[in-house]
Amino acid sequence: MINSKSFKKSFIYSAISLASLMTLGCATSTPQGKYVDGVHDVQAKGKKSQIVLEVHVSNGNITDIKTKSHNETESLFLNAERLLTKVVANNGHERIDAVSGATYSSNGILEAINKLPRADGSTPAYESVGSKDESANDDFKLKWSIQPKLGLISGDYYYEEARFRQGHMGSMTIVTSSADKNDVILAEFQESGRPNYYTRMYQDVPKRMSEYNFSMGKKKGTAWVQSALTMEKMMVEQDKLTFELNPDYDPKLANKLKQPNRLKYQGIDIVAGASNSIQQSMIPLTAKLYDQIQAQSSHYKFYQHSEKLLDKKGQWTGVTAMLRLVVDTNTKQIVKGHFDEIFADEKAQIKDASLKKFYRQSKYDSINYVEPARIGFNVMIDGLNAHLQQGGSLFDINDLPATGDSGSYASTGFTKRSNSWDIYLSQADILYKQMRADDVIVEHKKP
């Protein structure tokens, strides 16, 4: 006979076990909330300050967000705060773009949301974003690279420039090995729009690393720079600076972008939008330089150093610094200097969200780049070139624009110090040491 007390005890244990299993089954079948419930304070760096948010989470979902504190520019932050309702509706920051004109504050808000404690215990890395309308080229499919060769290169320098076709300015740089004048180590073509160009935005603007290539690409299906890059690559790889006419060229096909003999030269298969520039400027200028190279050696030496700029973690920021100097070996004086910061070929490679829209452009050539020092980057670098040509020191540059804070910009319009000068000085030191070792330059003292 079964003991009633034992039976009841066994029945109770079984019921508890069954209830536990049912509860466990329900827990495993119910989707887990995205975030940990509660009220959380999260924060991240905006442009000027830490942005602190109070976030309410219920059943794993964000139900409300309030700004607790910030010290951003008020008008900009009010724009960025429009993201809060989007974050609530989206239950997170994923796939939300920054607000145009308030990129830093936007990323501060979105990064703070990224720090919310998650139910699964994960802490995904945050990647900064740009505003959707920061670039009209989100769907731009054409590809080309404007990245300079890294490290130091040097050689004999040859240069020609001339106006062509209604006033466009074309220029050609050739650098050959000092040991072998037939060894082409650098070929670079540049063109600036004519002063009376029908589009005012491109008047006197260099095309190589500016927005012009995107504008041209959308209109013509190809970027201006693509032809130049193809020609330059062939010149360097084949040590080829002269070209013969193509006897099979058909002028009727001149405007057919898919026609490989669009250019009138043998061995050139360029499907790109700079055929006039190549035929009327690049080829003639290169021919002149070829004659100079064959006739006599150059007494001008070219030095270039390019380096990827890294962040504190040793990762590429998506910006490459490049300094070029040309020195007259007879006088041992610098006759030309050019510094630039060149953005990566792809947006994703650029860490600073506010700079992503400048991909495949450079600070000097870009029309829309805004220098934080409150003066045009091109103005700074043109000032550097003039300073060096007049015998100024590579290192004592305090007379140049934006080398120091010069008052309140808001009240006086004066400039702030540009961080680019520190990058320039680092590159200048590298080239100077090499030029001194080659005994081609006089001493430049540091201040």
C-alpha positions in Angstrom: 0.0 0.0 0.0 1.3 3.4 -1.0 2.1 5.7 1.9 -0.2 8.8 1.4 2.4 11.2 2.8 5.0 9.9 0.3 2.6 10.1 -2.5 1.7 13.7 -1.7 5.4 14.6 -1.4 6.2 13.0 -4.7 3.3 14.7 -6.4 4.3 18.1 -5.1 7.9 17.6 -6.3 6.6 16.5 -9.7 4.4 19.5 -10.0 7.2 21.8 -9.1 9.5 20.2 -11.6 6.8 20.4 -14.3 6.2 24.0 -13.5 9.9 24.7 -13.7 10.2 23.0 -17.0 7.2 24.9 -18.4 8.8 28.2 -17.1 12.1 27.3 -18.7 10.4 26.4 -21.9 8.6 29.7 -22.0 11.8 31.6 -21.3 13.7 29.9 -24.1 10.9 30.4 -26.6 10.2 34.1 -25.8 12.5 36.5 -27.8 15.0 38.3 -25.6 14.8 42.1 -25.4 17.5 44.1 -27.1 18.5 46.2 -24.1 18.5 45.8 -20.4 15.4 47.2 -18.8 15.7 50.3 -16.6 16.7 53.9 -16.7 20.3 54.4 -18.0 22.6 57.3 -18.2 24.9 57.0 -21.3 27.3 59.5 -22.8 29.8 60.1 -25.6 31.9 62.9 -27.0 30.3 65.4 -29.3 32.2 68.3 -31.0 32.9 70.4 -27.8 31.6 68.3 -24.9 30.4 65.1 -23.4 26.7 64.5 -24.4 24.8 62.8 -21.6 21.5 61.1 -22.3 18.9 59.5 -20.0 17.4 56.5 -21.8 14.3 54.6 -20.6 14.1 50.9 -21.6 11.1 48.6 -21.0 10.8 45.0 -22.2 14.1 45.4 -24.0 12.9 48.4 -26.1 13.8 52.1 -25.8 10.7 54.0 -24.8 12.1 57.5 -24.1 15.3 59.5 -24.4 16.1 62.8 -22.7 19.2 65.0 -22.9 20.6 65.4 -19.4 23.6 67.7 -20.3 25.8 68.9 -23.1 28.0 71.9 -24.0 27.6 71.8 -27.7 26.7 74.8 -29.9 23.0 75.1 -29.0 21.7 75.7 -32.5 23.6 72.7 -33.8 22.6 70.4 -31.0 18.9 71.3 -31.4 19.3 69.9 -35.0 21.1 66.8 -33.8 18.4 66.2 -31.1 16.0 65.4 -33.9 17.6 62.0 -33.9 16.2 61.0 -30.6 12.7 60.2 -31.9 14.3 58.2 -34.7 16.4 56.2 -32.2 13.2 55.4 -30.2 11.3 54.4 -33.3 14.3 52.3 -34.6 15.0 50.9 -31.1 18.7 51.7 -31.5 21.1 53.8 -33.6 21.8 51.3 -36.4 21.2 52.6 -39.9 20.5 56.1 -38.8 22.5 58.9 -40.5 23.9 62.1 -38.9 22.1 65.4 -39.3 23.7 67.6 -41.9 25.6 70.4 -40.4 25.6 68.8 -36.9 27.7 65.7 -37.7 29.8 65.7 -34.5 26.8 66.2 -32.1 24.9 63.6 -34.1 27.6 61.0 -33.7 27.9 61.9 -30.0 24.2 61.0 -29.6 24.4 57.8 -31.6 27.6 56.7 -29.9 26.0 57.2 -26.5 23.0 55.0 -27.6 25.5 52.4 -28.7 26.7 52.2 -25.1 23.4 51.1 -23.7 23.8 47.8 -21.8 22.5 45.0 -24.0 20.6 42.0 -22.9 23.0 39.6 -24.5 26.0 41.3 -22.8 27.6 42.4 -26.1 29.4 45.8 -26.6 29.6 46.4 -30.3 32.2 48.9 -31.6 30.8 52.2 -32.8 31.5 53.4 -36.3 30.9 57.1 -37.0 28.4 58.1 -39.7 27.9 61.0 -42.0 24.7 62.8 -43.0 22.8 61.3 -45.9 22.9 64.6 -47.8 26.6 65.3 -47.1 27.4 63.8 -50.4 25.4 63.6 -53.6 27.6 60.6 -54.6 26.3 57.9 -52.4 25.3 55.9 -55.4 28.4 56.8 -57.4 29.7 53.6 -59.0 32.9 54.8 -60.9 36.2 53.8 -59.2 39.6 55.4 -59.3 42.5 55.9 -56.9 44.3 59.2 -56.1 46.6 57.8 -53.5 50.2 58.8 -53.8 53.0 56.3 -53.6 54.0 56.0 -49.9 57.5 56.7 -48.6 60.2 58.8 -50.2 60.9 59.2 -53.9 63.4 61.5 -55.5 64.9 62.2 -58.9 65.4 64.7 -61.7 62.5 67.1 -62.1 61.0 68.3 -65.4 57.9 70.5 -65.7 55.8 72.2 -68.4 52.6 74.1 -68.3 50.5 75.9 -71.0 47.0 77.0 -71.6 44.9 75.2 -74.3 41.4 74.9 -75.6 39.7 78.2 -74.6 42.1 78.8 -71.7 42.3 75.7 -69.5 45.7 75.4 -67.8 47.4 72.1 -68.3 50.6 71.1 -66.5 52.8 68.1 -66.7 55.4 66.8 -64.2 57.9 64.2 -65.1 60.5 62.8 -62.6 63.3 60.5 -63.9 65.9 58.5 -62.1 69.1 60.5 -61.5 71.0 57.4 -62.6 69.1 56.8 -65.8 67.2 59.6 -67.6 65.1 57.1 -69.5 63.7 55.6 -66.2 60.4 57.5 -65.6 59.6 57.2 -61.9 56.7 59.7 -61.7 54.4 61.2 -64.3 51.5 63.5 -63.3 49.1 65.6 -65.3 47.1 68.4 -63.8 44.5 70.7 -65.3 42.7 73.8 -63.9 39.5 75.0 -65.4 39.7 78.1 -67.5 39.1 81.5 -65.7 35.9 82.1 -67.7 34.6 78.5 -67.3 30.8 78.4 -67.7 30.4 76.8 -64.3 31.7 79.4 -61.8 32.4 76.7 -59.2 35.1 75.2 -61.5 36.8 78.4 -62.6 40.6 78.1 -62.0 39.9 75.0 -59.9 42.4 72.0 -60.2 40.6 68.9 -61.5 42.7 66.1 -60.3 41.5 65.7 -56.7 38.4 67.9 -56.7 34.6 67.4 -57.0 34.9 67.9 -60.7 35.5 64.2 -61.3 32.2 63.3 -59.7 30.3 66.0 -61.6 32.0 64.8 -64.8 31.3 61.2 -64.0 27.5 61.8 -63.5 27.3 63.7 -66.8 29.5 61.6 -69.0 29.7 58.2 -67.2 33.5 58.6 -66.6 35.7 60.8 -64.5 38.2 63.2 -65.9 41.1 61.9 -63.9 40.7 58.3 -65.1 42.3 59.1 -68.5 45.2 60.9 -66.8 45.8 58.0 -64.4 45.8 55.5 -67.3 48.3 57.5 -69.3 50.5 58.1 -66.2 50.6 54.4 -65.4 51.7 53.5 -68.9 54.4 56.2 -68.9 55.9 54.9 -65.7 55.5 51.2 -66.4 56.8 51.4 -70.0 59.1 54.4 -69.6 57.2 55.9 -72.5 56.9 59.6 -73.1 56.2 59.8 -76.9 53.3 58.5 -78.9 52.6 58.0 -82.6 49.4 58.7 -84.3 47.0 55.8 -84.8 46.4 55.3 -88.5 43.2 53.5 -87.8 41.6 56.3 -85.8 38.1 57.1 -86.9 37.1 60.7 -86.0 33.4 59.7 -86.2 33.9 57.6 -83.1 35.5 60.3 -81.0 32.5 60.7 -78.7 31.7 57.1 -78.3 32.8 56.4 -74.7 33.1 52.6 -75.3 35.3 53.0 -78.3 38.8 52.0 -77.4 40.5 54.1 -80.2 38.9 57.3 -78.9 42.4 58.8 -78.6 44.5 59.2 -81.7 47.5 57.3 -80.4 48.7 53.8 -80.8 48.8 51.5 -77.8 46.4 53.7 -75.8 43.1 52.1 -74.8 41.4 54.8 -72.7 37.6 54.9 -72.2 37.4 58.1 -70.2 36.3 61.7 -70.2 39.5 63.6 -70.8 40.4 62.9 -74.4 40.6 66.6 -75.3 42.9 67.2 -72.3 45.1 64.3 -73.2 45.4 65.1 -76.9 45.6 68.9 -76.6 47.6 69.3 -73.4 49.1 66.2 -71.8 50.6 64.6 -74.9 52.1 67.9 -76.3 53.5 68.9 -72.9 55.0 65.5 -72.4 56.6 65.6 -75.8 58.3 68.9 -74.9 59.6 67.4 -71.7 60.9 64.3 -73.6 63.0 66.6 -75.8 64.3 68.4 -72.7 65.2 65.1 -71.0 67.0 63.9 -74.1 68.9 67.2 -74.7 70.3 67.7 -71.2 70.0 66.6 -67.6 68.0 68.7 -65.2 69.6 70.7 -62.4 66.3 70.5 -60.5 65.8 67.7 -58.0 62.4 66.5 -56.9 61.7 65.1 -53.4 58.4 63.7 -52.2 57.4 61.9 -49.0 53.9 60.5 -48.4 52.7 58.9 -45.2 49.3 57.6 -43.9 48.2 59.5 -40.9 47.4 57.2 -37.9 45.2 57.7 -34.9 46.2 57.0 -31.3 45.5 53.3 -31.8 47.8 53.1 -34.7 45.0 52.8 -37.2 44.8 54.8 -40.5 42.5 57.8 -40.2 41.8 57.7 -44.0 44.0 60.7 -44.7 47.4 60.6 -46.3 49.9 63.5 -45.9 52.1 64.4 -48.9 54.9 66.9 -49.2 56.8 67.8 -52.4 59.8 69.9 -52.7 61.8 70.9 -55.7 65.4 72.3 -55.2 67.7 74.0 -57.6 71.0 72.1 -57.2 73.0 75.1 -58.5 71.8 77.5 -55.8 70.7 74.8 -53.3 67.5 76.8 -52.8 63.9 75.5 -52.8 62.1 76.6 -55.9 58.7 74.9 -55.3 56.9 73.5 -52.3 53.5 71.8 -52.1 51.9 70.1 -49.1 48.5 68.3 -49.2 46.4 66.0 -47.2 44.6 63.4 -49.4 41.5 61.6 -48.5 41.0 57.8 -48.9 39.5 56.4 -52.1 36.5 55.0 -50.2 34.2 56.7 -47.6 34.4 53.7 -45.3 38.2 54.2 -44.9 37.8 57.7 -43.5 37.3 57.6 -39.7 36.0 61.2 -39.2 32.4 61.2 -40.3 32.5 64.9 -41.3 35.3 64.2 -43.8 33.8 61.1 -45.5 32.2 63.2 -48.2 35.7 64.3 -49.4 36.7 60.8 -50.5 38.9 60.7 -53.6 39.7 64.4 -53.0 42.3 66.4 -51.3 42.2 69.4 -49.0 44.0 71.6 -51.5 41.9 70.7 -54.6 38.5 70.3 -53.0 36.1 73.1 -53.5 33.9 72.4 -50.5 36.4 71.4 -47.9 36.3 73.8 -44.9 39.6 74.2 -43.0 38.9 74.4 -39.2 41.6 77.1 -39.0 39.0 79.4 -40.6 41.0 80.1 -43.8 41.3 78.3 -47.1 43.6 75.3 -47.0 44.8 76.3 -50.5 45.6 79.8 -49.2 47.8 78.3 -46.5 49.7 76.1 -49.0 50.1 78.8 -51.6 51.5 80.9 -48.8 54.0 78.1 -48.0 55.1 77.9 -51.6 55.7 81.6 -51.8 57.5 81.6 -48.4 59.9 78.8 -49.6 60.5 80.4 -53.0 61.5 83.6 -51.3 64.2 81.7 -49.3 62.1 81.2 -46.1 62.9 78.4 -43.7 61.2 75.0 -44.0 60.7 75.1 -40.3 60.3 78.8 -39.3 56.8 79.3 -40.7 55.3 81.6 -38.1 54.6 84.2 -40.8 52.2 81.9 -42.7 48.4 81.9 -42.3 46.9 79.9 -39.5 50.2 79.0 -37.8 48.8 80.5 -34.6 45.7 81.8 -33.0 45.3 85.4 -34.0 42.2 86.5 -32.2 38.5 85.7 -31.9 37.2 84.6 -35.3 33.6 85.3 -34.3 34.4 89.0 -33.6 37.4 89.7 -35.8 37.6 87.1 -38.5 41.1 86.1 -37.6 42.4 82.5 -38.0 43.0 79.7 -35.6 46.1 77.5 -35.7 45.8 74.7 -38.2 46.8 71.1 -37.1 48.0 70.6 -40.7 51.1 72.7 -40.0 52.3 70.1 -37.4 51.9 67.3 -40.0 53.7 69.4 -42.6 56.7 70.0 -40.2 57.0 66.3 -39.6 57.2 65.6 -43.4 59.5 68.5 -43.9 62.0 67.1 -41.4 62.1 63.8 -43.3 62.7 65.4 -46.7 65.2 67.9 -45.3 67.4 65.2 -43.8 67.5 63.4 -47.1 68.3 66.5 -49.1 71.1 67.4 -46.7 72.5 63.9 -47.0 72.4 64.4 -50.8 74.1 67.9 -50.4 71.5 69.6 -52.5 70.2 72.2 -50.0 71.5 74.9 -47.7 71.0 74.7 -44.0 67.5 75.5 -42.7 67.6 76.3 -39.0 64.7 75.4 -36.7 63.2 78.2 -34.6 
